Amino acid sequence: MTAGAAPAVTLRGIVKQFPGVVANDHIDFEALQGEIHALLGENGAGKSTLSNIMTGLYRPDQGEIYVHGVPVAFHAPRDALAAGIGMVHQHFRLAASFTVAENFALGTHESRGVRLELGGIERRVSELAQRYRMPVNPRARIWQLSVGERQRVEILKALYRGARILILDEPTSLLTPQEADNLFATLRLMSAEGRTVIFISHKLEEVMAVSDRVTILRRGRSLGTVLTAATTPRELARLMVGRDVVFSLKPEGHTVGETVLLELRELYAESDLGTVALHGVNLQLHAGEILGIAGVAGNGQRELAEVITGMRPRVAGSVAVAGIPLRGADPRQAIDLGLAHVPEDRLGTGVAPSLTIADNLILKDYRRPPITTAGLIRYDRVRVRAGDLIERFDIKAVSPQTPTRLLSGGNVQKVLLARELSGSPRVLVAASPTRGLDVAATESVRSLLLQAAARGVGVLLISEDLDEILTLADRIAVLYEGRVMGVVDRAQADVEELGLMMAGSAR
């Protein structure tokens, strides 16, 4: 941190309202030049709104913004970028069919001429990549890159466009442990040369490892800023949520049964592009077991979940539930055999966002009694069931008739789990069940998964969050390019070894 210099960015009394919601309520925030400053808060605490104000996507209703002590007013993202503020979003904003250099040129003056000269851009990309130890091929097309390489492109693109203040939103959510460590080294390098990094994350251990200071938001207000070295993950969680948070959820006396509830034999499947997505996968899941599937996103996890649940045809191999073979792509048979599914895309695949909570809760049962009798849906029974599940799963909503799209991410996930677990399934396939959720919602969802396993449900937990898998799983299988690189018991699991397997080294 640069002593005596004006703060890199200062927000004073920021207010931003949306219909019925005060997203930012007189927030004060200050990030110093040359520091890594973490921004923490539950979903809905106001972090995204504050970031969007700092990057010119939103205008504050009240308040002032200063960059290096100079008052500024942003009317568009280009104004923020001109002031030296850039952002790397959790979901990358890259044109997949373009090269790295072409993505750097998009939206800049270099892309407005009659002819685009890529040679100079490629040289500048290579210089930045070498300077910040983030190797990337400027001529590679984005679709050819790994997730970690795509993130490097986003960060380098922001630096290429002159960002001195860099906002990173959940930057490690799709990275291996080794890639996360490399990212942290890069951030410290940026900090050492005077750049400011604002680090938004739900992973408290990462915040403790990389940040200098932390600002906590709760319900649209700032609770203040603390030195990272003077606090603990437990204290940060308590400030975020307003109560103590349980970090170690594994129940005492948890046992795994001998009955095999799900068996995969020599499973092969193709991706949407027709390439091999699953290559000879063999796995068994037992009653009461949580089997974690670790791996970097894009290594066959989505295809695995979809083949098991009947949403995608398999090329070869077999899937059996409690010894009963599944036909090809037949979701209804999978449901009838007791397969429940929480997909990674909760809004696009898991629920119908425009339907009410009550309607979403009966999507698998609306043709069956007691919900339907004589071909008619009994809405009195629908309301009773919805009320019961909302209470049992602690879904925060005004009423069962609330459109699901109006719920927070954590409550949407609870709607999904309520629907899938209320049918007494044999097997639950849960893909990235806590991605994007805050500390409290994550605690709640993980607790529901553990309760299901305690009742004898076999849980296949697919997650890119290695900490989550190490917290919940009984055994861990690592998937790389559609192959199982190894299976280890959690008690013998080594993070370094798992990270190597996630990068393609067989056990």
C-alpha positions, 0 to 999 in steps of 0.5 A: 500500500502506498503511504500518504497517497489518496485512496484509489477509490472512495465511495461516500453515502452511496444510495441505490434503490430499485422498486421495493428494494434499497440495494445500497443504503448510504454505503461508505467504501474506500480502497487504497492504492496498492492494496487487495481489498476484499468485499464480503456479504451475503447474496443481496447484501449489495455487493453487485450493485456497488460494483456496478456503480463503480464500473459505470453500469448503474448510477447512484441515486445519492452519494459521491465517487472519488478516484485518486481523490478526484470527484467523478461521475460515471454515465457508462462503463467506458467512463469508469474504464477511462478513469482506470476501473475495470472488472472481471465478472464471474461469468466471462464476457468473451467471444468464444469463436474469436482469438485472444487478440481479437477479444482484446480489440473488441470495443476499442478504437483499434476495432473501428478502422477499415482494417484491424492490425492484430500484430501490435495487439498480439505483441502487447498481449504477450508482453502483459502475459509475461509481465504478470506471469499469466501465460496465454497464446494471443492467437488461440481461439477462446473456445480452445482455452481452459477455464483458467486461461480464459480468466487470464484473458479477462484479467489481461484484457482489463489491464490492456485497457488501462485498469489501475483498479481491478474488481474481481467477482468470485475469481476462483470459483472455477479454478483448481487449487494450483490455478487459484494459488497462481492467481493470488501470486499475480494479484500480489504482483499487481498490488506491489506495483501500485494497482488496487484489487477489489476481491469479491468472494464467498470463500473466507479462507481465500479472503484471509490468504490474499487480502489486506483489508475487508469491508463487510456489507449486510442488507445494503449497509456497510458494517465497516472495514477491518484489517485481515490480519486482525480478524478470523473467518469465523468472525467475518462469517458472523458479521456477514450473517449476523449469527455464528455459522457452523463450518464443520457440518459432518455429523458424528456417527455418519455411516455408509451402507453396503447397498449399491444405489447407483452403478456406472459401467464403461460409460461413454457420452458425447458433448453438444459438439459431438466430441467425447465427453465421458470416456469409460467411466466406472463408479459406484454410489452406496446408500448413505454415501456422498460421492464427490466428483471433483474437477475443473468445469468443462471436463464432463461433469455436466454430461455425467449428470445428464446421462445419469438422469436421462437427459442425455443419451449415452454412446456406450455403457450402462447406468443402473439404479438399485440394480435396475438398468436405465434405458437411454435418454428417459428422464421419466424412468429415471424419476420413477426409479428414484433419481432426483436431480439438482442441475448446475443451471438452477434457473435455466434447467432446475426451475421455471422462473416465471412460475410460482413457488407452488407450481415449481414444487409440483413439477414432478408430481402434478400428474399423480395423486393426490395432486391430481384426481380425475385428471384435475389438479387439486390446487387446494392440495398444491397450496397445502404441500407448498406451505409445508415444504416452504416451512420445512426447507426454510424458504424465505418468500412472501407466499407460495404464489411468489414467482420463483424468479424473484427469490434469491439464489439460495432460496431458489436452490431450496425450492429445488431441493424441497421438490427433489427431496420430498419425493423420497429419492434413492439417489440425488445428483447435485451439481454445483449446489452452492455455486454463487450462494452466500455463507448462510445459504451454503450452510443451509444447502450443505446441511440438507445434503447431509441430512439426505445422506443420513436418511440413506439417500446416495448423493452424487455431489458434482462440484468445482469447489474442492473445499466443499467436496472435502467438507461433505464427501465420503469418497472423492472421484476426480474427472479430467477430460471425461475420464476418472483419474482416481478415487480416494477416501476423504480421510486420505485425500491430499489437496495437492494430489487432488489438484494434480489429478484435476490437471490430468495426472493419474493417481 
